[in-house]
Amino acid sequence: SAEALEPIHTAMRLNPHYPTNYPFNLGWAYQRVGQYAEAIAALKEAISLNPNFIIAYTTLAISYRLQWVSQQSPAGQLLEPAMTAVQQALALNDSWHWNHVVSGLIYLYQQHYEQALAEMERGMALAPTEAGTYAALAMVLSCVGRTEDALAAAAQALRLKSEVADEHLGII
């Protein structure tokens, strides 16, 4: 809820030399309440304070993607910056599975199906016991017409315990 944003705003007002995690936490909180433009601004600030903040790049890409999915801004203005952000995250850490999952989802929305599938498979190879990777793979497989494979991946997602309980059942 919006009330969750106030403690972060207060902390930032009280300490004008706040650490990098403050704008990141603010961006994450804005993202969780669906205020994607505000999330993007806060995450860009976090990155400007620490250009090696991997999860900030990934979260920025997710925010752009969610803003596109929710149709809060014209599509052409969001998927390219989302891809740029996730490519920065991949350049900093190619072995974190979520970077590949997010990249795969962006490729999917750009209708680059082979790249989307390759990124999902890379994410799954890096985290073979993470439910979210299978859920995302199922989504891509479904979109490329591989229904049986998509059903198998979805079933595997349901069998595995997600890093965050039941998060794999929500919007990826």
N, C-alpha and C positions, 0 to 999 in steps of 0.2 A: 504494500500500500504506500501511498504518498507520505504517510507519517514516518516511514522508515528512512526517508531521505533527510529529514530534519537533523538527526544527530551528526550526519556527515557534514552537512552545510555548517552546523554550529562549530564542529571541530576545525573546519577550514577557516571560519571567521576568527576563531580564537587564536589560531596559529597561522599567521600569514606566510610562514616559511614551512608549510606542511610537507610531509614526505610524499613520495611518488604514489604510495598506495592509497592516499586519500582520494585523488581524482579517479584512480582506477576503481575503488570501491563505490564512488559516486556513479561512475559510468555503468558499473555492473548493476547497481540498484536501479538506475533509470531504465536499463534494459529490461529488468525483471518486471517493471510496472508498465512497459510498453511505450516509454517515452524515448524513442530511438534517436531522434535528433539531439536531444540532450545527452544521451549516452555517448553518441559519437563525439560530441564536443569535449566531454570529460575524458574520454579515452585518448583522444588526440593530445590533450594536455598531459596526461600521464606519460604518453610516449615522448612528448617533447622534453619532459623532465628526465626520462630514462629511455633512450633509443634502443636499449637491449631488453626491454620489458616484453618478453615473448607472449605471455598470456594477454597482455594488453592488445597486441596486434591481432591475436586470434579472436578476442572478445570484440574488437572493433569490426573485424570482418563479419562476425555473427550479427552485430548490431546493424550493419549495412544490409545484410541479407534479410534480417527480420523486418527492417523498414521496407524493403522491397516486397517481401511476402505479404505484409499487411497493407500494401499499396498506399503508404503514407508519403511517397515521393515518386516521381517518374522513374521507371525502371532503368533507363540508360544512365542515370546519375548515380546508381548504387552498386550495380554488380561489378563494374570495373574497379572502383575504389575498394570494394570488398575483396576482389582478387588480389589487388596490390597489397592490401594489409595481410592477407593470409600468405602471400608469397614472401613477405618480410618475415613472418613468423617461421615459415619453412626454412628460410635462409639462416635463421638463428638456431632452429632446432628441427631437423628433418626426422627425428625419431619419436616425436610426440604424436600419438595417433590422432588426437583431435585436430591437429593442423591438417592432416590428410582428409579427415572426414569433412571438415568445413570447406576445404578446397574442392572436394568431390561434390558437395552440395551446390557450390557456386557454379562449377562446370555443368552440373545437371540443369540448373536454371538458365544457363547460357546455351543449352542444347548441345553441349559438347559431350556426348554420351560415352564415348570411348575413354576420354580423360576422366570423366566422373567415375566410371567403373574402376579404372586403374587406381585412382586415389582411394576409393573405398576399399579395394583389395589390399592396398598398402597399409591403410589404417587398421584393417582387420589383422594383417600379418603382424603388426606391431603390438596389438592388444587383442589377442585371440580369445580372451575370457571376458571382454567388456561388452555388455549387452548393447550399449549405444552404437558400437561399430556395426554390429549385425543389423540393428534396426535401420541404420542409415543405408547399409548395403541393400537391405530388402527394398527400401524405397527406390534406389537407383535401378535395381534389377526389375522391379515392377514397371518402371517408366520405360525400360528398354524392351519390354515384352517377354522377359524371362520369368513367367509367372511361377512355375514350379520352384525355381531357384529362389525367387523372392519369398515364397511361402516357407521354404526351408530355413532361410536366413531369419525370417520373422519368428519362426518357432524357436530357433536357437537364441534369439534375443530374449524371448520370454523365459527360456530355461535358465539363462544366466542372471546373476544378480548385478544390477547396474551399480556404478560408482555412487550414484544418488538414487535411492529407492524409487522405482517406477518412472524415472525421468525418461527412459527410452520409450515410454508409451506416449509421451507428449510430442509436441511439434519439434522436429529436429531442425 
